[in-house]
Amino acid sequence: MPSRGGRPEDGAGLVPADISTPHKEDLSSKIKEQKVVVDELSNLKKNRKVYRQQQNSNIFFLADRTEMLSESKNILDELRKEYQEIENSEKTKVKK
């Protein structure tokens, strides 16, 4: 069985599809989550404070709302781009 990071280019075409489907579902849920974050940040009043959670801890730091919004939009764009690449690769495999 090939590793997750590998790209088998031989006749094992079913294995990558089985691996990409859970990854695609995970990406889809992350996209939905990121859309909510962007909507919430964009609908905040200008005087509201935004906090960023320190990774892997329960510590929060004050953050700039506009920076957080632009960063969240960039993350959403990257997730959509990755999702689109997976869909395009699946369509390409189906055509072959």
PANUTI-81868 format. One line per 10 residues: number of its first residue (from 1); their letters; for each residue x, y, z of N, C-alpha, C, O, CB. Coordinates in nm, 2 decimals, padded with zeros to 4 digits. Glycine has a CB too. Layout:
NUM = a = X:Y:Z:X:Y:Z:X:Y:Z:X:Y:Z:X:Y:Z; ...
END
This chain:
1 = mpsrggrped = 00.09:-00.12:00.00:00.00:00.00:00.00:00.09:00.12:00.00:00.18:00.13:00.08:-00.10:00.00:00.12; 00.07:00.22:-00.09:00.15:00.34:-00.10:00.13:00.43:00.02:00.02:00.43:00.08:00.13:00.41:-00.23; 00.23:00.51:00.05:00.21:00.61:00.16:00.12:00.72:00.12:00.10:00.74:00.00:00.35:00.66:00.20; 00.08:00.80:00.22:-00.02:00.91:00.19:00.05:01.02:00.10:-00.02:01.08:00.02:-00.07:00.97:00.31; 00.18:01.04:00.13:00.25:01.15:00.06:00.29:01.11:-00.09:00.32:01.20:-00.17:00.37:01.19:00.13; 00.29:00.98:-00.11:00.34:00.93:-00.24:00.23:00.95:-00.35:00.11:00.96:-00.32:00.38:00.79:-00.24; 00.28:00.96:-00.48:00.19:00.96:-00.59:00.22:00.84:-00.68:00.30:00.85:-00.77:00.21:01.10:-00.67; 00.14:00.74:-00.66:00.16:00.62:-00.75:00.11:00.65:-00.89:-00.01:00.69:-00.91:00.09:00.50:-00.69; 00.20:00.64:-00.99:00.16:00.67:-01.12:00.14:00.54:-01.20:00.12:00.55:-01.33:00.26:00.76:-01.19; 00.15:00.43:-01.14:00.12:00.30:-01.21:-00.03:00.27:-01.21:-00.11:00.36:-01.20:00.20:00.19:-01.15
11 = gaglvpadis = -00.07:00.14:-01.22:-00.20:00.10:-01.23:-00.29:00.11:-01.11:-00.40:00.07:-01.11:-00.21:-00.03:-01.28; -00.24:00.16:-01.00:-00.31:00.17:-00.87:-00.39:00.29:-00.86:-00.37:00.38:-00.77:-00.22:00.16:-00.75; -00.49:00.31:-00.95:-00.57:00.43:-00.96:-00.67:00.44:-00.85:-00.72:00.55:-00.82:-00.63:00.44:-01.09; -00.72:00.33:-00.79:-00.82:00.34:-00.69:-00.77:00.38:-00.56:-00.85:00.44:-00.48:-00.89:00.20:-00.68; -00.65:00.36:-00.53:-00.60:00.40:-00.39:-00.60:00.55:-00.37:-00.65:00.59:-00.27:-00.46:00.34:-00.38; -00.55:00.63:-00.47:-00.55:00.78:-00.44:-00.70:00.83:-00.43:-00.72:00.92:-00.35:-00.48:00.85:-00.55; -00.79:00.77:-00.50:-00.93:00.82:-00.49:-00.98:00.79:-00.35:-01.06:00.88:-00.29:-01.02:00.75:-00.59; -00.95:00.68:-00.29:-00.99:00.64:-00.16:-00.93:00.74:-00.06:-00.99:00.77:00.04:-00.96:00.50:-00.13; -00.81:00.78:-00.08:-00.74:00.87:00.02:-00.79:01.01:00.00:-00.80:01.08:00.10:-00.59:00.86:-00.01; -00.81:01.05:-00.12:-00.85:01.19:-00.15:-00.99:01.22:-00.10:-01.02:01.34:-00.07:-00.84:01.23:-00.29
21 = tphkedlssk = -01.08:01.12:-00.10:-01.22:01.15:-00.06:-01.23:01.20:00.09:-01.30:01.30:00.11:-01.30:01.02:-00.08; -01.16:01.13:00.18:-01.17:01.19:00.32:-01.10:01.32:00.33:-01.14:01.41:00.40:-01.10:01.09:00.42; -00.99:01.34:00.25:-00.92:01.47:00.25:-01.01:01.58:00.19:-01.01:01.69:00.24:-00.79:01.46:00.17; -01.09:01.54:00.09:-01.18:01.64:00.03:-01.29:01.67:00.12:-01.33:01.79:00.13:-01.24:01.57:-00.10; -01.34:01.58:00.20:-01.45:01.61:00.29:-01.39:01.69:00.41:-01.46:01.79:00.45:-01.50:01.48:00.35; -01.27:01.67:00.45:-01.21:01.75:00.55:-01.19:01.89:00.50:-01.21:01.99:00.58:-01.07:01.69:00.59; -01.14:01.90:00.38:-01.13:02.04:00.32:-01.26:02.11:00.31:-01.27:02.23:00.34:-01.06:02.03:00.18; -01.36:02.04:00.28:-01.50:02.10:00.26:-01.54:02.15:00.40:-01.60:02.26:00.41:-01.60:02.00:00.21; -01.52:02.08:00.51:-01.56:02.13:00.64:-01.48:02.24:00.68:-01.52:02.33:00.75:-01.55:02.01:00.74; -01.35:02.24:00.65:-01.26:02.35:00.68:-01.30:02.48:00.61:-01.29:02.59:00.66:-01.11:02.32:00.65
31 = ikeqkvvvde = -01.34:02.46:00.48:-01.39:02.58:00.40:-01.51:02.64:00.47:-01.52:02.76:00.48:-01.42:02.54:00.26; -01.61:02.55:00.51:-01.73:02.60:00.57:-01.69:02.68:00.70:-01.75:02.78:00.73:-01.82:02.49:00.60; -01.60:02.62:00.78:-01.56:02.68:00.91:-01.49:02.82:00.88:-01.52:02.91:00.95:-01.47:02.59:00.98; -01.41:02.82:00.78:-01.34:02.95:00.75:-01.43:03.05:00.69:-01.42:03.17:00.72:-01.23:02.92:00.65; -01.54:03.01:00.62:-01.64:03.11:00.57:-01.71:03.17:00.69:-01.73:03.29:00.69:-01.74:03.04:00.48; -01.74:03.10:00.80:-01.80:03.15:00.91:-01.71:03.25:00.98:-01.76:03.36:01.03:-01.84:03.04:01.01; -01.58:03.22:00.99:-01.49:03.31:01.05:-01.48:03.44:00.98:-01.48:03.55:01.04:-01.35:03.24:01.06; -01.47:03.43:00.85:-01.47:03.55:00.76:-01.60:03.64:00.78:-01.59:03.76:00.79:-01.45:03.52:00.62; -01.71:03.57:00.78:-01.84:03.64:00.80:-01.85:03.71:00.93:-01.89:03.82:00.94:-01.95:03.55:00.78; -01.81:03.64:01.04:-01.81:03.69:01.17:-01.72:03.81:01.18:-01.76:03.92:01.24:-01.77:03.59:01.28
41 = lsnlkknrkv = -01.60:03.80:01.13:-01.50:03.91:01.14:-01.54:04.03:01.06:-01.52:04.15:01.10:-01.36:03.87:01.10; -01.60:04.01:00.94:-01.65:04.12:00.86:-01.77:04.19:00.91:-01.80:04.31:00.88:-01.67:04.07:00.72; -01.85:04.12:01.00:-01.97:04.18:01.05:-01.95:04.25:01.19:-02.04:04.30:01.25:-02.08:04.08:01.06; -01.83:04.24:01.24:-01.80:04.30:01.37:-01.80:04.45:01.36:-01.76:04.51:01.26:-01.66:04.25:01.42; -01.84:04.52:01.47:-01.83:04.67:01.47:-01.68:04.70:01.48:-01.60:04.63:01.53:-01.91:04.72:01.59; -01.65:04.82:01.44:-01.51:04.87:01.43:-01.45:04.87:01.57:-01.32:04.85:01.58:-01.51:05.01:01.37; -01.52:04.90:01.67:-01.46:04.91:01.81:-01.45:04.78:01.88:-01.41:04.78:02.00:-01.54:05.01:01.89; -01.49:04.67:01.82:-01.48:04.54:01.89:-01.34:04.49:01.89:-01.26:04.51:01.80:-01.57:04.44:01.82; -01.31:04.42:02.00:-01.17:04.36:02.01:-01.18:04.21:01.96:-01.27:04.14:01.98:-01.12:04.36:02.16; -01.06:04.17:01.90:-01.05:04.04:01.85:-00.93:03.98:01.91:-00.82:04.04:01.93:-01.04:04.04:01.69
51 = yrqqqnsnif = -00.94:03.85:01.95:-00.83:03.78:02.01:-00.79:03.66:01.93:-00.88:03.59:01.87:-00.87:03.74:02.16; -00.66:03.63:01.93:-00.61:03.52:01.86:-00.56:03.42:01.96:-00.49:03.45:02.06:-00.49:03.56:01.76; -00.60:03.29:01.94:-00.56:03.19:02.04:-00.42:03.14:02.00:-00.39:03.11:01.89:-00.66:03.07:02.04; -00.34:03.13:02.11:-00.20:03.07:02.09:-00.22:02.93:02.05:-00.29:02.86:02.11:-00.11:03.09:02.22; -00.15:02.88:01.95:-00.16:02.75:01.90:-00.13:02.65:02.01:-00.03:02.66:02.08:-00.07:02.72:01.78; -00.21:02.55:02.03:-00.19:02.44:02.12:-00.19:02.48:02.27:-00.13:02.42:02.35:-00.06:02.37:02.10; -00.27:02.59:02.30:-00.28:02.63:02.44:-00.41:02.71:02.45:-00.49:02.73:02.36:-00.16:02.72:02.48; -00.44:02.75:02.58:-00.56:02.83:02.61:-00.52:02.97:02.63:-00.60:03.04:02.70:-00.63:02.77:02.73; -00.42:03.02:02.57:-00.38:03.16:02.59:-00.42:03.24:02.47:-00.40:03.20:02.35:-00.22:03.17:02.61; -00.48:03.36:02.49:-00.53:03.44:02.39:-00.46:03.58:02.39:-00.42:03.63:02.50:-00.68:03.47:02.40
61 = fladrtemls = -00.43:03.63:02.27:-00.36:03.76:02.25:-00.45:03.85:02.17:-00.52:03.81:02.08:-00.22:03.74:02.19; -00.45:03.98:02.21:-00.52:04.08:02.13:-00.47:04.09:01.99:-00.34:04.10:01.98:-00.52:04.22:02.21; -00.55:04.10:01.89:-00.51:04.10:01.75:-00.59:04.21:01.68:-00.69:04.26:01.73:-00.53:03.97:01.68; -00.53:04.26:01.57:-00.59:04.36:01.49:-00.71:04.30:01.41:-00.68:04.19:01.34:-00.49:04.43:01.40; -00.82:04.35:01.41:-00.94:04.30:01.34:-00.92:04.29:01.19:-00.95:04.19:01.13:-01.06:04.38:01.37; -00.86:04.40:01.13:-00.84:04.40:00.98:-00.74:04.30:00.94:-00.75:04.23:00.84:-00.80:04.54:00.94; -00.63:04.28:01.02:-00.53:04.18:00.99:-00.59:04.04:01.00:-00.56:03.96:00.91:-00.41:04.20:01.08; -00.67:04.02:01.10:-00.73:03.88:01.12:-00.82:03.86:01.00:-00.83:03.74:00.95:-00.80:03.88:01.25; -00.90:03.96:00.96:-00.99:03.94:00.85:-00.92:03.91:00.72:-00.95:03.81:00.65:-01.08:04.06:00.83; -00.81:03.98:00.69:-00.74:03.95:00.57:-00.67:03.82:00.57:-00.66:03.75:00.47:-00.64:04.07:00.54
71 = esknildelr = -00.62:03.78:00.69:-00.55:03.65:00.70:-00.65:03.54:00.69:-00.62:03.44:00.62:-00.48:03.64:00.84; -00.77:03.56:00.74:-00.88:03.46:00.73:-00.92:03.44:00.58:-00.95:03.33:00.54:-01.00:03.49:00.82; -00.93:03.55:00.51:-00.97:03.55:00.37:-00.86:03.48:00.29:-00.89:03.40:00.20:-00.99:03.69:00.31; -00.73:03.50:00.32:-00.62:03.43:00.25:-00.63:03.28:00.28:-00.61:03.20:00.18:-00.49:03.49:00.30; -00.66:03.24:00.40:-00.67:03.10:00.43:-00.78:03.04:00.36:-00.77:02.93:00.31:-00.69:03.08:00.59; -00.89:03.11:00.35:-01.01:03.06:00.28:-00.98:03.04:00.13:-01.02:02.94:00.07:-01.13:03.16:00.29; -00.91:03.14:00.07:-00.87:03.13:-00.07:-00.78:03.01:-00.09:-00.79:02.93:-00.19:-00.80:03.25:-00.12; -00.68:02.98:00.00:-00.59:02.87:-00.02:-00.67:02.74:-00.01:-00.64:02.64:-00.08:-00.48:02.88:00.09; -00.76:02.73:00.09:-00.84:02.61:00.10:-00.93:02.58:-00.02:-00.94:02.47:-00.07:-00.93:02.62:00.23; -00.99:02.69:-00.08:-01.07:02.67:-00.20:-00.98:02.63:-00.31:-01.02:02.54:-00.39:-01.14:02.80:-00.23
81 = keyqeiense = -00.86:02.68:-00.32:-00.77:02.65:-00.43:-00.73:02.50:-00.42:-00.73:02.43:-00.52:-00.64:02.74:-00.43; -00.70:02.45:-00.30:-00.66:02.31:-00.28:-00.78:02.22:-00.31:-00.76:02.12:-00.37:-00.62:02.29:-00.14; -00.90:02.26:-00.27:-01.02:02.18:-00.30:-01.04:02.17:-00.45:-01.08:02.07:-00.50:-01.14:02.24:-00.23; -01.02:02.29:-00.52:-01.04:02.29:-00.66:-00.94:02.20:-00.73:-00.97:02.13:-00.83:-01.03:02.43:-00.72; -00.82:02.20:-00.68:-00.71:02.11:-00.74:-00.75:01.96:-00.73:-00.73:01.88:-00.82:-00.58:02.14:-00.68; -00.81:01.93:-00.61:-00.85:01.79:-00.59:-00.96:01.75:-00.68:-00.96:01.64:-00.74:-00.89:01.77:-00.44; -01.06:01.84:-00.70:-01.17:01.82:-00.79:-01.12:01.80:-00.94:-01.17:01.71:-01.01:-01.27:01.93:-00.78; -01.03:01.89:-00.98:-00.98:01.88:-01.11:-00.90:01.75:-01.14:-00.91:01.69:-01.24:-00.89:02.00:-01.14; -00.82:01.71:-01.04:-00.75:01.58:-01.05:-00.84:01.46:-01.06:-00.81:01.37:-01.13:-00.65:01.57:-00.94; -00.95:01.47:-00.98:-01.05:01.36:-00.99:-01.12:01.36:-01.12:-01.14:01.25:-01.18:-01.16:01.38:-00.88
91 = ktkvkk = -01.15:01.47:-01.18:-01.21:01.48:-01.31:-01.11:01.42:-01.42:-01.15:01.35:-01.51:-01.25:01.62:-01.35; -00.99:01.46:-01.40:-00.89:01.41:-01.50:-00.87:01.26:-01.49:-00.86:01.19:-01.60:-00.75:01.47:-01.47; -00.88:01.20:-01.37:-00.87:01.05:-01.35:-00.99:00.98:-01.41:-00.98:00.87:-01.47:-00.85:01.02:-01.21; -01.11:01.05:-01.40:-01.23:00.99:-01.45:-01.22:00.98:-01.61:-01.27:00.89:-01.67:-01.35:01.06:-01.40; -01.17:01.09:-01.67:-01.16:01.09:-01.81:-01.07:00.99:-01.87:-01.09:00.94:-01.98:-01.11:01.23:-01.86; -00.96:00.95:-01.80:-00.87:00.85:-01.85:-00.92:00.72:-01.84:-00.86:00.62:-01.88:-00.74:00.85:-01.77
END
